[in-house]
Every structure is written in structure tokens, then in C-alpha cells.
Amino acid sequence: MNEERLVDIESKLAHQDQLIYELNDVVTKQQEQIVQIEKLCNSLVNRIRTMVDTQTDDAGQDERPPHY
């Protein structure tokens, strides 16, 4: 009986080790995706700021003088 318990415990430990490695892979991939998404968001924010700045600069050029 003692030998069976030991084999059972070793088997469970091996499965847990495998699960930890698999979970680590998932977390690593998710972190890579998060980094990519953060870069994309930063790029989009910069593009929007550039567009807003461009529109603000151009806004005064399209206005008619008050005497028209």
C-alpha cells in the first residue's frame, strides 16, 4: 500500500509540473500580446494627437476675415 501511495504522489507531482509549464507558456504569450497592444495603443494615441494638432493649426487658416 505504501508503494502505491508513493507512485500516486509522484504521478500527481509530474502532472502538476507539466501544468505549471503549460501555464507559464500561456502567461508568457499573454505578456507578449500585452506588450504589442500597449505599443499599438501608444502609436494610436500619438497619431490622434498629431491629427488634433494639425486640425488646430489649420483651423485659423480656413476662416474668413470678419469683413466678409
Secondary structure as UniProt FT lines:
FT   HELIX           2..59
FT   TURN            60..61
FT   TURN            66..67
//
